[in-house]
Every structure is written in C-alpha cells, then in structure tokens.
C-alpha cells in the first residue's frame, strides 16, 4: 500500500486521514508542536488508528518541504478566519460578548 492511500486529498489546503474528518495538520500539530508520541495521538483521537498516525508522520518526513508549506498555508488560513470572526462576529457571539461586558461592568 502506498502512503497516499491513507489520505483523502480534498483540496490543496485540505488533506484528511481517509475515513475520518481529521486533517493531517491536527496530527502533525500534536506530533511536531506538542511533542506527543503516535500512541498518545491515536489515543487522543478515537477515530484515528495508530497505523494512520504513523502513516501521517511518515508521509510528513518523506515530503517535509511540501507538507511544511501546506502547514504554513493552513496556519495562515486559520489566522485569517479568526481575524474575520473578530471583526464580524456572528449575532450569537456578539450577544455573548455584550453580556460579558455587562457582567464586567456590574462586577466593577
């Protein structure tokens, strides 16, 4: 089996572990940034098998330059989405923020 068979390449910025909704960036963040072992990662995400975690890590090391660019783009997209949500929150979020401000004023 080829490593690519472990993944669904849905878009340039969306690679998921086949049969799950888990993106490879989730697994790689835990592995690279949090220093978790593949066993810890598999335990953390019940829909992902240990084999899939190892396949993701192996795919990363075999395609490091490409996947680093993918991870960078993903980080940029997440940051842009968060900034947009801050600028234009949904009505529910705006209401919750208003309630939080009111509570802070009452408590002060």
Phi and psi in degrees as GROMACS dihedral restraints (atoms count N, CA, C in turn):
[ dihedral_restraints ]
;  ai    aj    ak    al  type     phi  dphi    fc
    3     4     5     6     1   -84.2    20    10
    4     5     6     7     1   149.5    20    10
    6     7     8     9     1   -56.6    20    10
    7     8     9    10     1   -37.2    20    10
    9    10    11    12     1   -59.0    20    10
   10    11    12    13     1   -23.7    20    10
   12    13    14    15     1   -68.3    20    10
   13    14    15    16     1   -14.0    20    10
   15    16    17    18     1   -82.1    20    10
   16    17    18    19     1    -7.5    20    10
   18    19    20    21     1  -126.3    20    10
   19    20    21    22     1   154.6    20    10
   21    22    23    24     1  -109.0    20    10
   22    23    24    25     1   117.1    20    10
   24    25    26    27     1   -92.9    20    10
   25    26    27    28     1    88.6    20    10
   27    28    29    30     1   -80.0    20    10
   28    29    30    31     1   -33.3    20    10
   30    31    32    33     1  -161.7    20    10
   31    32    33    34     1   172.5    20    10
   33    34    35    36     1   -57.8    20    10
   34    35    36    37     1   -30.8    20    10
   36    37    38    39     1  -112.5    20    10
   37    38    39    40     1    23.9    20    10
   39    40    41    42     1  -148.4    20    10
   40    41    42    43     1    93.7    20    10
   42    43    44    45     1  -114.0    20    10
   43    44    45    46     1   121.2    20    10
   45    46    47    48     1  -118.9    20    10
   46    47    48    49     1   156.2    20    10
   48    49    50    51     1   -73.0    20    10
   49    50    51    52     1   125.2    20    10
   51    52    53    54     1   -52.8    20    10
   52    53    54    55     1   133.7    20    10
   54    55    56    57     1    83.1    20    10
   55    56    57    58     1     3.4    20    10
   57    58    59    60     1  -133.7    20    10
   58    59    60    61     1   175.9    20    10
   60    61    62    63     1  -103.8    20    10
   61    62    63    64     1    11.0    20    10
   63    64    65    66     1   -86.8    20    10
   64    65    66    67     1   123.0    20    10
   66    67    68    69     1   -79.9    20    10
   67    68    69    70     1   152.3    20    10
   69    70    71    72     1   -63.6    20    10
   70    71    72    73     1   -25.7    20    10
   72    73    74    75     1   -63.1    20    10
   73    74    75    76     1   -30.9    20    10
   75    76    77    78     1   -65.3    20    10
   76    77    78    79     1   -48.6    20    10
   78    79    80    81     1   -64.3    20    10
   79    80    81    82     1   -44.6    20    10
   81    82    83    84     1   -70.4    20    10
   82    83    84    85     1   -31.4    20    10
   84    85    86    87     1   -62.2    20    10
   85    86    87    88     1   -47.2    20    10
   87    88    89    90     1   -61.9    20    10
   88    89    90    91     1   -39.7    20    10
   90    91    92    93     1   -74.6    20    10
   91    92    93    94     1   -50.3    20    10
   93    94    95    96     1   -82.9    20    10
   94    95    96    97     1   -43.4    20    10
   96    97    98    99     1   -90.3    20    10
   97    98    99   100     1   -37.1    20    10
   99   100   101   102     1   -94.5    20    10
  100   101   102   103     1   -12.9    20    10
  102   103   104   105     1    71.3    20    10
  103   104   105   106     1    24.3    20    10
  105   106   107   108     1   -76.6    20    10
  106   107   108   109     1   151.8    20    10
  108   109   110   111     1   -81.6    20    10
  109   110   111   112     1   159.5    20    10
  111   112   113   114     1   -55.9    20    10
  112   113   114   115     1   -36.1    20    10
  114   115   116   117     1   -64.2    20    10
  115   116   117   118     1   -43.3    20    10
  117   118   119   120     1   -63.9    20    10
  118   119   120   121     1   -39.6    20    10
  120   121   122   123     1   -65.7    20    10
  121   122   123   124     1   -45.8    20    10
  123   124   125   126     1   -61.3    20    10
  124   125   126   127     1   -36.9    20    10
  126   127   128   129     1   -67.4    20    10
  127   128   129   130     1   -36.3    20    10
  129   130   131   132     1   -69.4    20    10
  130   131   132   133     1   -32.5    20    10
  132   133   134   135     1  -118.8    20    10
  133   134   135   136     1    94.4    20    10
  135   136   137   138     1   -60.7    20    10
  136   137   138   139     1   -21.6    20    10
  138   139   140   141     1   -82.5    20    10
  139   140   141   142     1    -5.7    20    10
  141   142   143   144     1  -110.5    20    10
  142   143   144   145     1   132.5    20    10
  144   145   146   147     1   -86.8    20    10
  145   146   147   148     1   162.0    20    10
  147   148   149   150     1   -60.8    20    10
  148   149   150   151     1   -36.7    20    10
  150   151   152   153     1   -61.3    20    10
  151   152   153   154     1   -41.8    20    10
  153   154   155   156     1   -66.5    20    10
  154   155   156   157     1   -37.2    20    10
  156   157   158   159     1   -65.0    20    10
  157   158   159   160     1   -47.3    20    10
  159   160   161   162     1   -62.3    20    10
  160   161   162   163     1   -37.6    20    10
  162   163   164   165     1   -62.9    20    10
  163   164   165   166     1   -40.7    20    10
  165   166   167   168     1   -64.4    20    10
  166   167   168   169     1   -45.4    20    10
  168   169   170   171     1   -64.8    20    10
  169   170   171   172     1   -42.7    20    10
  171   172   173   174     1   -64.6    20    10
  172   173   174   175     1   -41.7    20    10
  174   175   176   177     1   -61.6    20    10
  175   176   177   178     1   -41.0    20    10
  177   178   179   180     1   -59.3    20    10
  178   179   180   181     1   -52.2    20    10
  180   181   182   183     1   -66.0    20    10
  181   182   183   184     1   -29.2    20    10
  183   184   185   186     1   -81.0    20    10
  184   185   186   187     1   -17.0    20    10
  186   187   188   189     1  -135.6    20    10
  187   188   189   190     1    40.2    20    10
  189   190   191   192     1   -55.2    20    10
  190   191   192   193     1   -46.7    20    10
  192   193   194   195     1   -62.5    20    10
  193   194   195   196     1   -44.9    20    10
  195   196   197   198     1   -65.3    20    10
  196   197   198   199     1   -45.0    20    10
  198   199   200   201     1   -71.3    20    10
  199   200   201   202     1   -33.5    20    10
  201   202   203   204     1   -60.3    20    10
  202   203   204   205     1   -42.0    20    10
  204   205   206   207     1   -64.4    20    10
  205   206   207   208     1   -42.0    20    10
  207   208   209   210     1   -58.1    20    10
  208   209   210   211     1   -47.0    20    10
  210   211   212   213     1   -64.6    20    10
  211   212   213   214     1   -38.5    20    10
  213   214   215   216     1   -63.3    20    10
  214   215   216   217     1   -45.9    20    10
  216   217   218   219     1   -61.7    20    10
  217   218   219   220     1   -40.9    20    10
  219   220   221   222     1   -61.9    20    10
  220   221   222   223     1   -45.7    20    10
  222   223   224   225     1   -60.0    20    10
  223   224   225   226     1   -42.3    20    10
  225   226   227   228     1   -64.3    20    10
  226   227   228   229     1   -41.2    20    10
  228   229   230   231     1   -65.7    20    10
  229   230   231   232     1   -40.6    20    10
  231   232   233   234     1   -64.3    20    10
  232   233   234   235     1   -44.3    20    10
  234   235   236   237     1   -62.1    20    10
  235   236   237   238     1   -42.3    20    10
  237   238   239   240     1   -65.0    20    10
  238   239   240   241     1   -40.6    20    10
  240   241   242   243     1   -64.5    20    10
  241   242   243   244     1   -42.2    20    10
  243   244   245   246     1   -64.7    20    10
  244   245   246   247     1   -41.0    20    10
  246   247   248   249     1   -63.0    20    10
  247   248   249   250     1   -42.4    20    10
  249   250   251   252     1   -64.4    20    10
  250   251   252   253     1   -39.4    20    10
  252   253   254   255     1   -66.2    20    10
  253   254   255   256     1   -35.0    20    10
  255   256   257   258     1   -66.9    20    10
  256   257   258   259     1   -41.8    20    10
  258   259   260   261     1   -70.7    20    10
  259   260   261   262     1   -41.6    20    10
  261   262   263   264     1  -129.2    20    10
  262   263   264   265     1    73.6    20    10
  264   265   266   267     1   -69.0    20    10
  265   266   267   268     1   155.5    20    10
  267   268   269   270     1   -64.6    20    10
  268   269   270   271     1   160.3    20    10
  270   271   272   273     1   -56.1    20    10
  271   272   273   274     1   -38.3    20    10
  273   274   275   276     1   -64.8    20    10
  274   275   276   277     1   -44.0    20    10
  276   277   278   279     1   -66.8    20    10
  277   278   279   280     1   -41.4    20    10
  279   280   281   282     1   -59.8    20    10
  280   281   282   283     1   -42.7    20    10
  282   283   284   285     1   -65.0    20    10
  283   284   285   286     1   -43.3    20    10
  285   286   287   288     1   -62.4    20    10
  286   287   288   289     1   -39.8    20    10
  288   289   290   291     1   -64.4    20    10
  289   290   291   292     1   -40.2    20    10
  291   292   293   294     1   -62.5    20    10
  292   293   294   295     1   -44.9    20    10
  294   295   296   297     1   -62.1    20    10
  295   296   297   298     1   -40.2    20    10
  297   298   299   300     1   -63.8    20    10
  298   299   300   301     1   -42.0    20    10
  300   301   302   303     1   -63.0    20    10
  301   302   303   304     1   -41.1    20    10
  303   304   305   306     1   -62.3    20    10
  304   305   306   307     1   -41.9    20    10
  306   307   308   309     1   -64.1    20    10
  307   308   309   310     1   -39.8    20    10
  309   310   311   312     1   -62.9    20    10
  310   311   312   313     1   -40.4    20    10
  312   313   314   315     1   -66.1    20    10
  313   314   315   316     1   -39.0    20    10
  315   316   317   318     1   -67.0    20    10
  316   317   318   319     1   -41.1    20    10
  318   319   320   321     1   -71.2    20    10
  319   320   321   322     1   -24.0    20    10
